[in-house]
Amino acid sequence: TPGIVYLGRIPHGFYEHEMRSYFSQFGTVSRLRLSRNKKTGKSKHYAFIEFADEDVAAIVAETMNNYLLFGHILKCKVVPRDNLEYIEKLMKGANKRFKPRPAAKLAKVELEKKKPEENWEKVVQATNEKRKAMKQKWEAQGIEYD
């Protein structure tokens, strides 16, 4: 049965490729998932590594716990396999190369979309109502503005 290891306090620069090559010295790494921020793509500094054998995972957890790597003390624990649905949720998106969403590009595409004329009429009407309310507010304070 495969064994899963939680790896915490991962230093910057120790990403999927480096982890896979480093932990393959212990045994076969079947799945690896580094948690990342969806917006920026930066590491959240923890990962889950699935090994082909449960005994290998126990050895890795024992060996790598409190291991000093790039100035960070790693925390390593074996994840119990009592809830398989939970484990599958943990490994969602494993072994995929992460690509951050180009938010600026998507926003630009959204802004450049053609809009129907009735939407523009609603926008113009709402803007005019805001301007009218602001003008009344300023006139109440004694400010004349056109």
LOGUKE-741884 format. One record per residue: residue number from 1; residue in three letters; x, y, z of N, C-alpha, C in turn. Coordinates in steps of 0.1 Angstrom, whole numbers, plus 5000, padded with zeros to 4 digits. Layout:
% LOGUKE-741884
@n->NUM res->ALA neast->X nnorth->Y nup->Z caeast->X canorth->Y caup->Z ceast->X cnorth->Y cup->Z
...
***
This chain:
% LOGUKE-741884
@n->1 res->THR neast->5008 nnorth->4988 nup->5000 caeast->5000 canorth->5000 caup->5000 ceast->5009 cnorth->5012 cup->5000
@n->2 res->PRO neast->5005 nnorth->5023 nup->4993 caeast->5013 canorth->5035 caup->4993 ceast->5012 cnorth->5042 cup->5006
@n->3 res->GLY neast->5023 nnorth->5050 nup->5009 caeast->5023 canorth->5058 caup->5021 ceast->5025 cnorth->5072 cup->5017
@n->4 res->ILE neast->5018 nnorth->5081 nup->5025 caeast->5019 canorth->5095 caup->5022 ceast->5025 cnorth->5103 cup->5033
@n->5 res->VAL neast->5034 nnorth->5112 nup->5030 caeast->5042 canorth->5120 caup->5039 ceast->5038 cnorth->5135 cup->5038
@n->6 res->TYR neast->5035 nnorth->5141 nup->5049 caeast->5033 canorth->5156 caup->5050 ceast->5047 cnorth->5162 cup->5052
@n->7 res->LEU neast->5050 nnorth->5172 nup->5044 caeast->5063 canorth->5179 caup->5045 ceast->5060 cnorth->5194 cup->5047
@n->8 res->GLY neast->5064 nnorth->5199 nup->5059 caeast->5061 canorth->5213 caup->5062 ceast->5074 cnorth->5221 cup->5064
@n->9 res->ARG neast->5072 nnorth->5235 nup->5064 caeast->5083 canorth->5244 caup->5065 ceast->5093 cnorth->5243 cup->5054
@n->10 res->ILE neast->5088 nnorth->5242 nup->5042 caeast->5096 canorth->5240 caup->5030 ceast->5103 cnorth->5253 cup->5026
@n->11 res->PRO neast->5116 nnorth->5254 nup->5024 caeast->5122 canorth->5267 caup->5020 ceast->5119 cnorth->5271 cup->5006
@n->12 res->HIS neast->5121 nnorth->5284 nup->5003 caeast->5119 canorth->5290 caup->4990 ceast->5129 cnorth->5283 cup->4981
@n->13 res->GLY neast->5125 nnorth->5280 nup->4969 caeast->5134 canorth->5274 caup->4959 ceast->5134 cnorth->5259 cup->4959
@n->14 res->PHE neast->5128 nnorth->5252 nup->4968 caeast->5127 canorth->5238 caup->4969 ceast->5113 cnorth->5234 cup->4964
@n->15 res->TYR neast->5112 nnorth->5233 nup->4951 caeast->5099 canorth->5231 caup->4944 ceast->5097 cnorth->5217 cup->4940
@n->16 res->GLU neast->5087 nnorth->5214 nup->4931 caeast->5083 canorth->5201 caup->4927 ceast->5094 cnorth->5193 cup->4921
@n->17 res->HIS neast->5101 nnorth->5199 nup->4912 caeast->5112 canorth->5191 caup->4905 ceast->5123 cnorth->5188 cup->4915
@n->18 res->GLU neast->5127 nnorth->5197 nup->4923 caeast->5138 canorth->5195 caup->4932 ceast->5134 cnorth->5184 cup->4943
@n->19 res->MET neast->5121 nnorth->5185 nup->4947 caeast->5116 canorth->5176 caup->4957 ceast->5116 cnorth->5162 cup->4952
@n->20 res->ARG neast->5111 nnorth->5160 nup->4939 caeast->5110 canorth->5147 caup->4933 ceast->5124 cnorth->5141 cup->4932
@n->21 res->SER neast->5134 nnorth->5149 nup->4927 caeast->5147 canorth->5143 caup->4926 ceast->5153 cnorth->5140 cup->4939
@n->22 res->TYR neast->5151 nnorth->5148 nup->4950 caeast->5157 canorth->5146 caup->4963 ceast->5151 cnorth->5134 cup->4970
@n->23 res->PHE neast->5137 nnorth->5133 nup->4970 caeast->5131 canorth->5122 caup->4977 ceast->5131 cnorth->5109 cup->4969
@n->24 res->SER neast->5135 nnorth->5109 nup->4957 caeast->5136 canorth->5096 caup->4949 ceast->5147 cnorth->5088 cup->4954
@n->25 res->GLN neast->5156 nnorth->5093 nup->4962 caeast->5167 canorth->5085 caup->4968 ceast->5162 cnorth->5076 cup->4978
@n->26 res->PHE neast->5151 nnorth->5078 nup->4984 caeast->5145 canorth->5069 caup->4994 ceast->5137 cnorth->5058 cup->4987
@n->27 res->GLY neast->5130 nnorth->5061 nup->4976 caeast->5122 canorth->5051 caup->4969 ceast->5114 cnorth->5058 cup->4959
@n->28 res->THR neast->5104 nnorth->5051 nup->4953 caeast->5097 canorth->5056 caup->4941 ceast->5086 cnorth->5066 cup->4946
@n->29 res->VAL neast->5087 nnorth->5078 nup->4941 caeast->5077 canorth->5088 caup->4944 ceast->5066 cnorth->5087 cup->4934
@n->30 res->SER neast->5054 nnorth->5083 nup->4938 caeast->5043 canorth->5081 caup->4928 ceast->5035 cnorth->5094 cup->4926
@n->31 res->ARG neast->5033 nnorth->5102 nup->4936 caeast->5026 canorth->5115 caup->4935 ceast->5032 cnorth->5125 cup->4944
@n->32 res->LEU neast->5032 nnorth->5138 nup->4940 caeast->5038 canorth->5148 caup->4948 ceast->5029 cnorth->5161 cup->4946
@n->33 res->ARG neast->5025 nnorth->5167 nup->4956 caeast->5017 canorth->5179 caup->4955 ceast->5022 cnorth->5190 cup->4965
@n->34 res->LEU neast->5028 nnorth->5201 nup->4959 caeast->5032 canorth->5212 caup->4966 ceast->5020 cnorth->5222 cup->4966
@n->35 res->SER neast->5016 nnorth->5227 nup->4978 caeast->5005 canorth->5237 caup->4979 ceast->5010 cnorth->5250 cup->4974
@n->36 res->ARG neast->5002 nnorth->5257 nup->4966 caeast->5006 canorth->5270 caup->4960 ceast->4994 cnorth->5279 cup->4961
@n->37 res->ASN neast->4997 nnorth->5292 nup->4961 caeast->4987 canorth->5303 caup->4961 ceast->4981 cnorth->5303 cup->4947
@n->38 res->LYS neast->4968 nnorth->5303 nup->4946 caeast->4962 canorth->5302 caup->4933 ceast->4964 cnorth->5315 cup->4925
@n->39 res->LYS neast->4965 nnorth->5326 nup->4932 caeast->4966 canorth->5339 caup->4925 ceast->4980 cnorth->5342 cup->4920
@n->40 res->THR neast->4990 nnorth->5340 nup->4929 caeast->5004 canorth->5344 caup->4926 ceast->5012 cnorth->5332 cup->4922
@n->41 res->GLY neast->5009 nnorth->5320 nup->4926 caeast->5017 canorth->5308 caup->4922 ceast->5028 cnorth->5305 cup->4932
@n->42 res->LYS neast->5029 nnorth->5313 nup->4942 caeast->5040 canorth->5311 caup->4952 ceast->5037 cnorth->5300 cup->4961
@n->43 res->SER neast->5047 nnorth->5293 nup->4966 caeast->5046 canorth->5282 caup->4975 ceast->5040 cnorth->5286 cup->4988
@n->44 res->LYS neast->5031 nnorth->5277 nup->4994 caeast->5026 canorth->5279 caup->5007 ceast->5035 cnorth->5272 cup->5017
@n->45 res->HIS neast->5046 nnorth->5266 nup->5013 caeast->5056 canorth->5260 caup->5021 ceast->5052 cnorth->5247 cup->5028
@n->46 res->TYR neast->5043 nnorth->5239 nup->5022 caeast->5040 canorth->5226 caup->5026 ceast->5036 cnorth->5217 cup->5014
@n->47 res->ALA neast->5039 nnorth->5204 nup->5016 caeast->5036 canorth->5195 caup->5005 ceast->5032 cnorth->5181 cup->5010
@n->48 res->PHE neast->5027 nnorth->5173 nup->5001 caeast->5023 canorth->5160 caup->5004 ceast->5030 cnorth->5151 cup->4993
@n->49 res->ILE neast->5037 nnorth->5141 nup->4998 caeast->5045 canorth->5132 caup->4989 ceast->5040 cnorth->5118 cup->4991
@n->50 res->GLU neast->5036 nnorth->5111 nup->4980 caeast->5031 canorth->5097 caup->4981 ceast->5042 cnorth->5088 cup->4976
@n->51 res->PHE neast->5046 nnorth->5078 nup->4984 caeast->5056 canorth->5068 caup->4980 ceast->5049 cnorth->5055 cup->4977
@n->52 res->ALA neast->5055 nnorth->5047 nup->4969 caeast->5049 canorth->5035 caup->4964 ceast->5047 cnorth->5025 cup->4976
@n->53 res->ASP neast->5056 nnorth->5026 nup->4986 caeast->5055 canorth->5017 caup->4998 ceast->5053 cnorth->5025 cup->5011
@n->54 res->GLU neast->5045 nnorth->5019 nup->5020 caeast->5042 canorth->5026 caup->5032 ceast->5054 cnorth->5026 cup->5041
@n->55 res->ASP neast->5063 nnorth->5015 nup->5041 caeast->5075 canorth->5015 caup->5049 ceast->5085 cnorth->5026 cup->5045
@n->56 res->VAL neast->5086 nnorth->5029 nup->5032 caeast->5095 canorth->5039 caup->5028 ceast->5090 cnorth->5053 cup->5033
@n->57 res->ALA neast->5077 nnorth->5055 nup->5033 caeast->5071 canorth->5067 caup->5038 ceast->5075 cnorth->5069 cup->5053
@n->58 res->ALA neast->5074 nnorth->5058 nup->5061 caeast->5077 canorth->5059 caup->5075 ceast->5092 cnorth->5062 cup->5077
@n->59 res->ILE neast->5101 nnorth->5056 nup->5069 caeast->5115 canorth->5059 caup->5069 ceast->5118 cnorth->5074 cup->5066
@n->60 res->VAL neast->5111 nnorth->5079 nup->5055 caeast->5113 canorth->5093 caup->5051 ceast->5109 cnorth->5102 cup->5062
@n->61 res->ALA neast->5097 nnorth->5099 nup->5068 caeast->5092 canorth->5108 caup->5079 ceast->5102 cnorth->5108 cup->5091
@n->62 res->GLU neast->5107 nnorth->5097 nup->5094 caeast->5116 canorth->5096 caup->5106 ceast->5130 cnorth->5103 cup->5102
@n->63 res->THR neast->5135 nnorth->5101 nup->5090 caeast->5148 canorth->5107 caup->5086 ceast->5147 cnorth->5122 cup->5084
@n->64 res->MET neast->5137 nnorth->5126 nup->5078 caeast->5136 canorth->5140 caup->5073 ceast->5130 cnorth->5150 cup->5084
@n->65 res->ASN neast->5124 nnorth->5144 nup->5094 caeast->5118 canorth->5153 caup->5105 ceast->5129 cnorth->5160 cup->5112
@n->66 res->ASN neast->5128 nnorth->5174 nup->5113 caeast->5138 canorth->5183 caup->5119 ceast->5151 cnorth->5183 cup->5112
@n->67 res->TYR neast->5150 nnorth->5181 nup->5099 caeast->5162 canorth->5181 caup->5090 ceast->5164 cnorth->5196 cup->5086
@n->68 res->LEU neast->5176 nnorth->5201 nup->5086 caeast->5180 canorth->5215 caup->5083 ceast->5182 cnorth->5215 cup->5068
@n->69 res->LEU neast->5174 nnorth->5223 nup->5061 caeast->5176 canorth->5224 caup->5046 ceast->5174 cnorth->5239 cup->5042
@n->70 res->PHE neast->5185 nnorth->5245 nup->5037 caeast->5185 canorth->5259 caup->5033 ceast->5181 cnorth->5268 cup->5044
@n->71 res->GLY neast->5185 nnorth->5265 nup->5056 caeast->5181 canorth->5274 caup->5068 ceast->5168 cnorth->5272 cup->5074
@n->72 res->HIS neast->5160 nnorth->5262 nup->5069 caeast->5147 canorth->5259 caup->5074 ceast->5147 cnorth->5245 cup->5080
@n->73 res->ILE neast->5141 nnorth->5243 nup->5092 caeast->5140 canorth->5230 caup->5098 ceast->5127 cnorth->5223 cup->5093
@n->74 res->LEU neast->5128 nnorth->5213 nup->5085 caeast->5117 canorth->5206 caup->5079 ceast->5109 cnorth->5199 cup->5090
@n->75 res->LYS neast->5096 nnorth->5198 nup->5088 caeast->5087 canorth->5190 caup->5096 ceast->5081 cnorth->5179 cup->5087
@n->76 res->CYS neast->5082 nnorth->5167 nup->5092 caeast->5078 canorth->5156 caup->5083 ceast->5070 cnorth->5146 cup->5091
@n->77 res->LYS neast->5058 nnorth->5142 nup->5086 caeast->5049 canorth->5133 caup->5093 ceast->5043 cnorth->5123 cup->5083
@n->78 res->VAL neast->5039 nnorth->5111 nup->5088 caeast->5032 canorth->5102 caup->5079 ceast->5017 cnorth->5105 cup->5081
@n->79 res->VAL neast->5010 nnorth->5106 nup->5069 caeast->4996 canorth->5108 caup->5069 ceast->4989 cnorth->5095 cup->5070
@n->80 res->PRO neast->4980 nnorth->5093 nup->5081 caeast->4973 canorth->5081 caup->5082 ceast->4963 cnorth->5078 cup->5070
@n->81 res->ARG neast->4962 nnorth->5066 nup->5066 caeast->4954 canorth->5062 caup->5054 ceast->4940 cnorth->5058 cup->5058
@n->82 res->ASP neast->4934 nnorth->5063 nup->5069 caeast->4921 canorth->5058 caup->5074 ceast->4909 cnorth->5064 cup->5065
@n->83 res->ASN neast->4911 nnorth->5076 nup->5060 caeast->4901 canorth->5082 caup->5052 ceast->4906 cnorth->5085 cup->5038
@n->84 res->LEU neast->4902 nnorth->5076 nup->5029 caeast->4907 canorth->5077 caup->5015 ceast->4901 cnorth->5089 cup->5007
@n->85 res->GLU neast->4889 nnorth->5093 nup->5010 caeast->4884 canorth->5105 caup->5003 ceast->4892 cnorth->5117 cup->5006
@n->86 res->TYR neast->4895 nnorth->5118 nup->5019 caeast->4903 canorth->5130 caup->5023 ceast->4917 cnorth->5130 cup->5017
@n->87 res->ILE neast->4923 nnorth->5118 nup->5015 caeast->4936 canorth->5117 caup->5009 ceast->4935 cnorth->5121 cup->4994
@n->88 res->GLU neast->4925 nnorth->5117 nup->4988 caeast->4923 canorth->5120 caup->4974 ceast->4921 cnorth->5135 cup->4972
@n->89 res->LYS neast->4915 nnorth->5142 nup->4982 caeast->4913 canorth->5156 caup->4981 ceast->4927 cnorth->5163 cup->4983
@n->90 res->LEU neast->4935 nnorth->5157 nup->4992 caeast->4949 canorth->5162 caup->4994 ceast->4957 cnorth->5162 cup->4981
@n->91 res->MET neast->4956 nnorth->5151 nup->4974 caeast->4964 canorth->5149 caup->4962 ceast->4958 cnorth->5154 cup->4949
@n->92 res->LYS neast->4947 nnorth->5162 nup->4950 caeast->4941 canorth->5168 caup->4939 ceast->4951 cnorth->5178 cup->4932
@n->93 res->GLY neast->4953 nnorth->5176 nup->4919 caeast->4963 canorth->5184 caup->4912 ceast->4977 cnorth->5180 cup->4913
@n->94 res->ALA neast->4979 nnorth->5168 nup->4918 caeast->4993 canorth->5163 caup->4920 ceast->4999 cnorth->5160 cup->4907
@n->95 res->ASN neast->5013 nnorth->5161 nup->4906 caeast->5021 canorth->5158 caup->4894 ceast->5017 cnorth->5167 cup->4882
@n->96 res->LYS neast->5011 nnorth->5179 nup->4885 caeast->5009 canorth->5188 caup->4874 ceast->5018 cnorth->5200 cup->4875
@n->97 res->ARG neast->5022 nnorth->5205 nup->4864 caeast->5031 canorth->5217 caup->4864 ceast->5021 cnorth->5229 cup->4867
@n->98 res->PHE neast->5025 nnorth->5237 nup->4876 caeast->5016 canorth->5248 caup->4880 ceast->5018 cnorth->5260 cup->4871
@n->99 res->LYS neast->5007 nnorth->5265 nup->4866 caeast->5007 canorth->5277 caup->4858 ceast->4998 cnorth->5287 cup->4864
@n->100 res->PRO neast->5003 nnorth->5299 nup->4869 caeast->4994 canorth->5309 caup->4875 ceast->4985 cnorth->5315 cup->4864
@n->101 res->ARG neast->4973 nnorth->5318 nup->4869 caeast->4964 canorth->5324 caup->4859 ceast->4968 cnorth->5339 cup->4856
@n->102 res->PRO neast->4968 nnorth->5342 nup->4843 caeast->4972 canorth->5356 caup->4840 ceast->4961 cnorth->5366 cup->4843
@n->103 res->ALA neast->4960 nnorth->5370 nup->4855 caeast->4948 canorth->5379 caup->4859 ceast->4947 cnorth->5391 cup->4851
@n->104 res->ALA neast->4958 nnorth->5398 nup->4848 caeast->4958 canorth->5410 caup->4841 ceast->4953 cnorth->5408 cup->4826
@n->105 res->LYS neast->4957 nnorth->5397 nup->4820 caeast->4953 canorth->5394 caup->4807 ceast->4938 cnorth->5391 cup->4806
@n->106 res->LEU neast->4933 nnorth->5383 nup->4816 caeast->4919 canorth->5380 caup->4817 ceast->4911 cnorth->5392 cup->4819
@n->107 res->ALA neast->4915 nnorth->5401 nup->4828 caeast->4908 canorth->5414 caup->4830 ceast->4907 cnorth->5422 cup->4818
@n->108 res->LYS neast->4918 nnorth->5423 nup->4810 caeast->4919 canorth->5430 caup->4798 ceast->4909 cnorth->5425 cup->4788
@n->109 res->VAL neast->4908 nnorth->5412 nup->4786 caeast->4899 canorth->5405 caup->4777 ceast->4884 cnorth->5409 cup->4781
@n->110 res->GLU neast->4882 nnorth->5408 nup->4794 caeast->4868 canorth->5411 caup->4799 ceast->4864 cnorth->5426 cup->4796
@n->111 res->LEU neast->4874 nnorth->5435 nup->4798 caeast->4871 canorth->5449 caup->4795 ceast->4869 cnorth->5452 cup->4780
@n->112 res->GLU neast->4876 nnorth->5445 nup->4772 caeast->4875 canorth->5447 caup->4758 ceast->4864 cnorth->5440 cup->4751
@n->113 res->LYS neast->4856 nnorth->5433 nup->4758 caeast->4844 canorth->5426 caup->4752 ceast->4834 cnorth->5437 cup->4748
@n->114 res->LYS neast->4827 nnorth->5434 nup->4737 caeast->4817 canorth->5443 caup->4732 ceast->4805 cnorth->5441 cup->4741
@n->115 res->LYS neast->4799 nnorth->5452 nup->4744 caeast->4787 canorth->5452 caup->4753 ceast->4775 cnorth->5456 cup->4745
@n->116 res->PRO neast->4763 nnorth->5450 nup->4748 caeast->4751 canorth->5455 caup->4741 ceast->4747 cnorth->5469 cup->4745
@n->117 res->GLU neast->4739 nnorth->5476 nup->4737 caeast->4736 canorth->5490 caup->4739 ceast->4728 cnorth->5492 cup->4751
@n->118 res->GLU neast->4719 nnorth->5482 nup->4755 caeast->4711 canorth->5484 caup->4767 ceast->4719 cnorth->5484 cup->4780
@n->119 res->ASN neast->4731 nnorth->5477 nup->4780 caeast->4740 canorth->5477 caup->4791 ceast->4746 cnorth->5491 cup->4792
@n->120 res->TRP neast->4750 nnorth->5497 nup->4781 caeast->4756 canorth->5510 caup->4781 ceast->4746 cnorth->5520 cup->4787
@n->121 res->GLU neast->4733 nnorth->5519 nup->4782 caeast->4723 canorth->5528 caup->4787 ceast->4721 cnorth->5527 cup->4802
@n->122 res->LYS neast->4722 nnorth->5515 nup->4808 caeast->4721 canorth->5514 caup->4822 ceast->4733 cnorth->5520 cup->4829
@n->123 res->VAL neast->4745 nnorth->5518 nup->4824 caeast->4757 canorth->5524 caup->4830 ceast->4756 cnorth->5539 cup->4829
@n->124 res->VAL neast->4752 nnorth->5545 nup->4818 caeast->4751 canorth->5560 caup->4817 ceast->4740 cnorth->5565 cup->4826
@n->125 res->GLN neast->4729 nnorth->5558 nup->4828 caeast->4718 canorth->5563 caup->4837 ceast->4723 cnorth->5562 cup->4851
@n->126 res->ALA neast->4730 nnorth->5552 nup->4855 caeast->4735 canorth->5551 caup->4869 ceast->4745 cnorth->5561 cup->4872
@n->127 res->THR neast->4754 nnorth->5564 nup->4862 caeast->4764 canorth->5575 caup->4864 ceast->4758 cnorth->5588 cup->4865
@n->128 res->ASN neast->4748 nnorth->5591 nup->4857 caeast->4741 canorth->5604 caup->4858 ceast->4734 cnorth->5606 cup->4871
@n->129 res->GLU neast->4728 nnorth->5595 nup->4877 caeast->4721 canorth->5596 caup->4890 ceast->4731 cnorth->5598 cup->4901
@n->130 res->LYS neast->4743 nnorth->5592 nup->4900 caeast->4753 canorth->5595 caup->4910 ceast->4758 cnorth->5609 cup->4909
@n->131 res->ARG neast->4760 nnorth->5614 nup->4897 caeast->4764 canorth->5628 caup->4896 ceast->4754 cnorth->5638 cup->4901
@n->132 res->LYS neast->4741 nnorth->5635 nup->4899 caeast->4730 canorth->5643 caup->4903 ceast->4730 cnorth->5644 cup->4919
@n->133 res->ALA neast->4731 nnorth->5632 nup->4925 caeast->4731 canorth->5631 caup->4940 ceast->4743 cnorth->5638 cup->4946
@n->134 res->MET neast->4755 nnorth->5637 nup->4939 caeast->4767 canorth->5644 caup->4944 ceast->4765 cnorth->5660 cup->4943
@n->135 res->LYS neast->4759 nnorth->5664 nup->4932 caeast->4756 canorth->5678 caup->4930 ceast->4747 cnorth->5684 cup->4941
@n->136 res->GLN neast->4736 nnorth->5676 nup->4944 caeast->4727 canorth->5680 caup->4954 ceast->4734 cnorth->5681 cup->4968
@n->137 res->LYS neast->4742 nnorth->5671 nup->4970 caeast->4749 canorth->5671 caup->4983 ceast->4758 cnorth->5683 cup->4985
@n->138 res->TRP neast->4765 nnorth->5686 nup->4974 caeast->4775 canorth->5698 caup->4974 ceast->4767 cnorth->5711 cup->4975
@n->139 res->GLU neast->4755 nnorth->5712 nup->4968 caeast->4747 canorth->5724 caup->4969 ceast->4742 cnorth->5726 cup->4983
@n->140 res->ALA neast->4739 nnorth->5715 nup->4990 caeast->4734 canorth->5716 caup->5004 ceast->4746 cnorth->5722 cup->5013
@n->141 res->GLN neast->4758 nnorth->5719 nup->5009 caeast->4770 canorth->5724 caup->5017 ceast->4774 cnorth->5738 cup->5012
@n->142 res->GLY neast->4768 nnorth->5743 nup->5002 caeast->4771 canorth->5756 caup->4997 ceast->4782 cnorth->5757 cup->4986
@n->143 res->ILE neast->4784 nnorth->5746 nup->4980 caeast->4794 canorth->5745 caup->4969 ceast->4787 cnorth->5744 cup->4956
@n->144 res->GLU neast->4790 nnorth->5753 nup->4947 caeast->4784 canorth->5753 caup->4934 ceast->4794 cnorth->5747 cup->4924
@n->145 res->TYR neast->4790 nnorth->5736 nup->4918 caeast->4799 canorth->5729 caup->4909 ceast->4792 cnorth->5724 cup->4896
@n->146 res->ASP neast->4797 nnorth->5727 nup->4885 caeast->4791 canorth->5722 caup->4872 ceast->4800 cnorth->5713 cup->4865
***
